Amino acid sequence: MHDSACLRDTNYAEWHEVCDRLEIRDKDAYTVRHAMTMRLDGNGVPLKVGMSITGHKSEKMYLRYRQVGKGEQEAALAKIAVE
């Protein structure tokens, strides 16, 4: 399990309340932060807004959490496909 240092400034009561509301169980802070970064970015949330939600201080680190999925690559290629 990864260190939860990424959430050291977080109000843990609030953190647990949000996790309960989202039905997130048995996940460490790293996993939740990674999933949130993917969801935010994948749904078109602007980078700076996503960073403010996840607590990332640098774009480099935010983008490190953001991985490109195969479906995203295929969708991008389909947009530029020549018919």
C-alpha positions in Angstrom: 0.0 0.0 0.0 1.3 3.5 -0.9 2.0 6.2 1.6 -1.0 8.5 2.2 1.3 11.6 2.3 -0.6 13.0 -0.7 -3.5 13.6 1.7 -1.5 14.9 4.7 -3.4 18.2 4.6 -6.8 16.6 4.3 -9.5 16.6 6.9 -9.8 12.8 7.4 -13.4 13.0 8.7 -14.3 14.7 5.4 -12.2 12.3 3.4 -14.0 9.2 4.9 -17.4 10.9 4.4 -16.6 11.4 0.7 -15.4 7.8 0.3 -18.5 6.5 2.0 -20.7 8.6 -0.3 -18.9 7.3 -3.3 -19.0 3.8 -2.0 -15.2 3.5 -2.1 -14.1 0.7 0.2 -10.7 -0.7 1.1 -8.7 1.6 -1.1 -5.5 3.4 -0.2 -5.1 7.2 -0.8 -2.9 6.6 -3.9 -5.5 4.4 -5.6 -8.3 6.8 -4.9 -6.3 9.8 -6.1 -5.2 8.0 -9.3 -8.8 7.0 -10.0 -10.1 10.6 -9.4 -7.4 12.0 -11.6 -8.4 9.7 -14.4 -12.1 10.4 -14.0 -11.6 14.2 -13.9 -9.3 14.4 -16.9 -11.3 11.8 -18.8 -14.5 13.9 -18.4 -12.9 17.0 -19.7 -12.3 18.8 -16.4 -9.7 21.5 -16.9 -6.2 20.6 -15.7 -6.0 23.4 -13.0 -9.5 22.5 -11.7 -8.6 18.8 -11.5 -5.3 19.7 -9.7 -7.3 21.8 -7.1 -9.5 18.8 -6.4 -6.8 16.2 -6.2 -4.3 18.4 -4.4 -1.6 18.1 -6.9 0.8 21.0 -6.7 2.4 20.5 -10.1 1.1 19.7 -13.6 3.9 17.2 -14.0 2.7 15.2 -11.0 -1.0 15.4 -12.0 -0.1 14.2 -15.5 1.9 11.4 -14.0 -1.3 10.1 -12.4 -3.1 10.4 -15.7 -2.6 7.4 -17.9 -4.0 7.1 -21.4 -6.3 4.1 -21.9 -6.4 2.0 -25.1 -10.0 3.1 -25.7 -8.9 6.8 -25.6 -6.2 6.1 -28.2 -8.7 4.4 -30.5 -11.2 7.2 -30.1 -8.6 9.8 -30.9 -7.5 7.9 -34.0 -11.1 7.5 -35.1 -11.5 11.3 -35.0 -8.7 11.8 -37.5 -9.4 8.8 -39.7 -9.4 9.5 -43.4 -12.4 8.0 -45.2 
